[in-house]
Amino acid sequence: MRDRVILPAIRRRAQPRPRRAVVAAAALWALTACSTAAGSSDSATSSALPTADSAAQVTHALPKDPLAMLLPATGAEARWTQGLDTFGQQVAHTGMASCASKGGFDLPQDAPPPAFIRLFELPDLDFIARHGFSHSAEVPLPAAPAATGRSGSPDEVRRCQDEGAAAVGVLRGTYASLQAAWFKELGSLDDDPATAEALAALPDCLAGHDIEVSDEDGFFRHTDTRLQSVAPADLPRENRVLGSAYADCMRPVEAVREPIRERLRTDFLADHAAELDKVRETLVPSLRGAEEQHGVRLSFPAP
C-alpha cells in the first residue's frame, strides 16, 4: 500500500468550530516587514505550473520580531510558526532518544519523525505554487543513537515519552497560552462576510482548472484522492497541477483575509502588551538554550 502523501503535510489547529478558518485582517506592524525573510505571500510569484519539482530548503534566519513565530497573519509568516512548532517536536524526539540511549534500549519505530506541518488557516500560496501539497522541507535532525538491539519495555518507553513531553513543556510554557489565544482569535472570524464572499468564488475558479468541487474542503478531499490514486510516475506533475490551481484561486481570498488578520493582530498586541513584551525578550534566549541542551537547531521551511 502506498503511503499517504497529503494528510501528514497539512493540519488545522484546534478551533472553536470545525470549519476551516476564514479569518482575515490591515495595520502594518513590525511583523509585516519581517515577511521578507521567510518569503511574501503577495501575487508577485507566478502561479504558472513549475516545470520540475525542486526540493524545499530550510533557513535558520529568525524574524526581526520573534513574535512573528507566535502570531502569524500571512502564509509566509506561518513558515516561522511551522518552524517553532517543529522545534518542539525535535526537542521531544531527541529527549526521548537520549532517555532511551541512557537506559540501554531502542524506542519503537512506529512514531513519525518530526515534520513541518503546514497551517491551512494561513495558506502559504507561494510555497504551494512551487511545491504543491506532498512535499515540504526536510527537518534537520541529529544522528540517531546507535541501536542497542533491545526493545524497551512499555514502562521504559512511557518514561522516555514523559521526559520528552516534559522538555517540550518547559520550552513552550512561556508562550503556548498566548499562541493558542491568537489562533482562537483567528478562528472567531470564520463567518466574516468579506472572506465568505471571496471564498464563494473559489469553486468557479477551480472549475476553470478542471477541478469540480463545492468549497475549499471539497478541494482538499479531491486533492487527497488524486494524490493517493495517481500512478507513481505521474505524482510529481499531479502535485504541481493541484498546487498551482489552489494558489491561483486562493490569491483573491488571501488578498481579503490578510489585511483583516493584520488588523486583528494589532488589536491582539495591544490587548496582551505586557505578556507579549516579556515573551519578546525571553523567547529567543530560551530557544537557543534548548538548541544547546538538546543538540537540535531551530529551522524554518523556505521556498
N, C-alpha and C positions, 0 to 999 in steps of 0.2 A: 504494500500500500504506500502511495506517495505521501510525503509529509505535507501538512497544511502549510500554505505559504503566505496567507494574508492575516489570519486571525492573530498569530503571535506578534505581528508587526504593528498593530494599531490597538488603541484601547480608549475607552471613555472613563474618566474619573467618576466616582460615585456622585450622583446628582439627586436633588430632592424629587425629581420626576424622571421617568425612564426615557424621555425623548432626547435626541441628540441636541446638544446645546446650540442655540441660535442667538447667542448674545452678541452685542456689538458695543462701540464706544468712541475722542477728539482731544484736545489739550496736549500739547507737546511737552511731555515730561522727559527727564533725562534718559529714560529707557528707550524712547523713540530714536534718539541719536545713537544708542548702543546697537541698533539693529544692523549697522554696517559690519560689525564684527562677525555676527552669526549669519548674516545674509538679510536681504529685504524681501518682503512678500508683495512688492508692487508689481505692476504689469510689465515692467521693462523686460523681464525674462520671457522669451518667446515660448508659447505653448506648442510650437511645431514639434512634430514627433522626432525625438532623437534618433540618430542613425545607428547607434550601438549602445549597449549597456556600458556605463562607466561606474566603477566602484565608488561608493560614497566614502569620504575621508573623515577623519576626526581632527578637531582643533582643540588646543588646550588654552586658547586665549579666553580670559574672563571678560564679562561685560564691564563697562565703565562703572556702572552701578550694580552691585551684587544683587540688589532686589529684583533685577531682571530675571533671575533664576526662579524667583518665587511668584512673581506677578506678571506673567506674560500677557500681552494684549494682541500679539500677532503670531502668525505661524512661524515666522523666522525666529522670534523671541522664544517660542516654545522649544527650540533646539536646546537652549540653555536649561530649560526645565527638564527636558529629557536627560540631559547630562547629569543634573543634580539628582534626579530620581534614580538613574542607573548607578551613580556613585554609591548610593545606599545599598543597591543590590551587590555591588562589588565588595563593599565592606562586610556585608553579611556572608558572602561567598568565601572570602578569604578568612574571615573569623571562624567559620565552620571548618574550613580546610586546616587551619592552624591547630584548632582544637583536636581534630581527628589525628593529625600528624603527631601531636604530643601524646595522644592516647594509644598510638601504635595500631591504628585500624584505618580502613578505607570507608569513605562515605558512599552511599548508594549513588548510582549514576543516572537515576531517573529524573532528577531535577534539571530543568533547562538552565543553561549558563546565563549570566547577566546579558541583557539586550536593551538597546534603545527602543523605547515604546512610544510611538507617535500619539499625540493628543489630538483627536479629531474634533474637539470643541474649537481648536485653533489650527485649522489645516494649513500645513506648510506647502503652499501651492508650487513654489519654485522647486522645492525638493521633490515633490510628487511628479511634476512635469518632467524632471530629469531622470528619476529613478523608479517611478511607478510605485507599486504597493508592496512588492515582495522582497525588496532589498533595502537595507539600511547599512550604516557603517558598522564595522566590527568593533565590539567593545574590547579595548586592550585589557588583558589580564596577565598577572604574573604567572610564572611557570608553576604548574601543579606539583605538589609534593610527590615524591616517589611512592609508588604503590607498595603497600606492605603485604598484600596477599591475604589479609584478614578482614573480614567484614565486621563492622561494628554491630553490637547488639542494639536492639531498639532503644534501650535506656541510654546507651552511649551516644547514639545518633541524636536522640532527643536532647541530650545535654549540650551537644555541639550546636544544634539548631538554636537552642536557647541562648547560647553565647553569641552566636551571630546576630540574633534578633536584639540582644541587649546592646551590642556595639552600634547597631543602626539606631536604636532608641536614644543613645547618648548623642549621636550626631544630629538627629532630626528634632530632638527635644526643643531646641530653641526656635524652630520655625514652622514645625508641622501644623500647628493650630492656625497660624496666620495664612499659610498656603491653602489649607482646607477652607478657611473663611473666604479667601479670594475666589476659589473655584465655585463655592456656593453662590457668591455674588454673580458670577458668570451664568450659572445655571438658572438664577432667578429671572433672567431676561429671555427665557425660552419663547415667550409669547410676544416679544417686541414686534409691533406691526410692520416696521420698515424691513426687518430681516425676514419676517414671514412673507412679505410681498416679494422680496428678492428671491427667496427660496422657491416661491411658486412658479418662477420662470425656469427653474432648473430642469424639469422633465422635457420641456420643448427644446432646450439647448442640447441635452443629451441625446434626444431623438435625432438631432442633426448629425450626431456622431454614430447613428445606427444603434443606439442603446435605448431600449424602450423600458422605462421604469417610471414609477409614480412619484418617487421622492428620493431624498438622499439615502435613507436607509435601504430603499429598494436597490439603489445603485451598489451599495456595499454587498448586499446579498448577491446581486448579479456578478460583481467582481469576484467574490469568493468562489462562486460556482464555476466561473470561467477559468480561474487560475487553478482550480482543482481538476478540471476536466480536459484542459487543452493538452495536446501532445507535448512531451518534454522539449522537443526541438523548437516548438512554437511559443514556448512560455515567455522567453525574453521579449519578443515582439508584442505578444498579447499584453504583457505587463506594461510596456511603453504606451501602447494604444489606450489602455484604460486610464493610465496616469495622465496622459495628455488630455484626454476628454474631460476628466474630472477637473483638472487645473483650469482648463479653458472655461468651463461652465460655472465654476465656483468663484472666479475672479470678480464678477459683478456682486456676488453675495458678500465676499470679504471686503469689497470697496465700501459697502454699507456697514458691515459689522465692526471693522477695525476702529473707525473713529468713535463709535459708541463705547467700545471696550476701553479706549484710552480715556474718555471722559469718566467712565466708571472707575478706572484706576486712580485718576486724580482725586476723586472723592474718597476712595479707599485709603489712599495715602494720608489724606487729611484726618480721616476718622481714626486711624491707627498710628498716628505720627510717632508717639513715644516708643511704642513697641517696635515699629519698623526701624527707627533710628538706631535702637540697640542692636537689632539683627544686622543692620548695615555695617556696624562696627565689628561684630563678632563672627559673622558667617564665614568670611574667607579665612581668618585665622583658624577656626575650628575645622574647616575643610583641609587646610594644609596640615594641621596636626593629625587628622585621620589618614591623609596620604602617607605621612611618615610612619605612623603606627602600624598601618595595615599593608604597606607596600603597594598601593594602587595609586593611579593618577586620575584626577578629575579630567574628563574629556567630553566633548560635545560633537554631535554629528555635523558635518559640513558638506555642502554640495560638491 
